[in-house]
Amino acid sequence: MGLQVASRSHGFWPMLFGNAYFITFSLVFVFGKLATNLVLGASWFNAIRSGLLGFVFYVLACYVVHILSKPESDLLIEDTRSSSEFYSIAVWTLFLLFILTIQVMNSHDVITMEIPIWSRINSIWQRIVANLAGNSDYLEGTGLVGWPYLLLYVAVPVVILWKSGSKLPQLFGFDLKRIGAALPFVAVYVLAFIFSKGITAANLLNFMFVLIWPGLGEEFFFRGVIQRQLVKTIGNPVTAIVLTSFIFAVSHIPIYIIGYSYSPVRLGSALLPIMFTSFFWGYGYYRTGVLWPWVVIHALSNLVGF
C-alpha cells in the first residue's frame, strides 16, 4: 500500500510546483491573503496563518485526490478539436461575462440598459419565484431565483459543443475507481451541512435548488466546458486549471463590486479563496472525469460557507 501511494504521488509535486502558472497563482493567493488580512485589521500572526493554512489545505486536498484517483496513464485527455470550437467557447465566455455585468448593474439601478429576450426571461422568472416565495417560507433566498442562468451556462454551451462535434462532459458516473477520490470530500461537506444547517424539509429543498444553480450550472460551464477546452488546447492540465480558476473568480467580480459594494481590499479577500477553491474542484474533476461530485461539493460549499 505504501509503495502504491508513493508511486502515485511521485509526479504530483513536480507537476504542481514545476508549473510557473501554479507558482504565480500560489504566491498571489498567499501574499494576497496576507496583505488583505493586514489591511482589514488582522494581526501578523493571523494574517500569515490564514494565507498559509488555506494554501496548505487546498494543496493537500488536491494531493489526496491525486493518490486516490486513477494513475496518470489511465486518464483520458481528448484530442484537440478545431480552433473554431476554442474561439466559439472563448467568445461565448466573454459575452457571458458581459451579460452578467449588465444584469447586475441593471438590477441595482446603476444603468437602465437591458439585453433583449434575456432580460425579459429573467424578469418573468423573478416574478414567478417572488410569488412562490410569498406563499412559502421554504423558497426564500434559495438558488431557484438563478435558474434562468442555466440557459447561459448550460444550454448555449451544449449547442456550441454539439455543433462542433465535441463530446459533452460526463455528468454522471458511479465507477468507484473514478469517483472514489471525490467521495471523502463529498462526505465532509455533507457532514458540515448537517451539523451547521440541520436536516429539515426547508434545508433539503434549499440544497436541491442550489444543487441546480449555481452547482450544476457553474460546474458544467467552468469545469466541464472551459477547463476541458483549455486542457485540450494547452495540453497542460495544471495550467488549464489555473486559467479556469482565474476566469471563475473574474465572473464573481460584478456582483461583489456592484451588488455587495465591496472595496478593492474586501474584493481581493473574497476572490482569493474562490480562486483556490476553484483550483481544487478543477483538479478533482480532472482526476475523476465526472462532474456530479463537484456539483454536490459546490452546492454544499455555498450553503455552509467553506
Buried (B, 14 or more C-beta within 10 A) or exposed (E): EEEEEEEBEEEBEEBBEEBEBBEEBBEBBBEBBBBBBBBEEBEEEEBBBBBBEBBEEBBEBBBBBBBBBBEBEEBEEEEBBEEEBBEBBBEBBEEBBEBBBBBBBBBBEEEEEBBEEBBEEBBEBBEEBEEBBEEEEBBBEBBBBBBBBBBBBBEBBBEBBEEBEBEBBBEEEEEEEBBBBBEEBBEBBBEBBEEEBEEEEBBEBBBBBBBBBBBBBBBBBBBBBBBBBBBBBBEBBBBBBBBBBBBBBBBBBBBBBBBEEBEEBBBBBBBBBBBBBBBBBBBBBBBBBBBBBBBBBBBBBBBBEE
